[in-house]
Amino acid sequence: MRVWLLLTFLCMMAFLQPAISQSAVCDPNYANPPCVPIARDVDCAGGNGNGPAYVKGPVRVIGRDIYRLDRDNNGVGCEPK
């Protein structure tokens, strides 16, 4: 019985996988591309942050800048220096 339940679950996940869009894993506070992942913390790639997730900018902030990627509050985060 457990094997059948596991196989059913795996089949359902395989069936549903294409329905999961990129927007489901991108933070809605930031315009994409690039996709800012939903994570405990996101930092700019190549910066001094310690992650665990990184995004290569520039990134347009369209909501709350919850990861503080836009240090100068101009609406664009992870700008090249």
Secondary structure as UniProt FT lines:
FT   HELIX           2..16
FT   HELIX           17..19
FT   HELIX           22..24
FT   TURN            28..29
FT   STRAND          42..44
FT   TURN            45..46
FT   STRAND          53..55
FT   STRAND          59..61
FT   TURN            66..67
FT   TURN            71..72
FT   STRAND          76..77
//
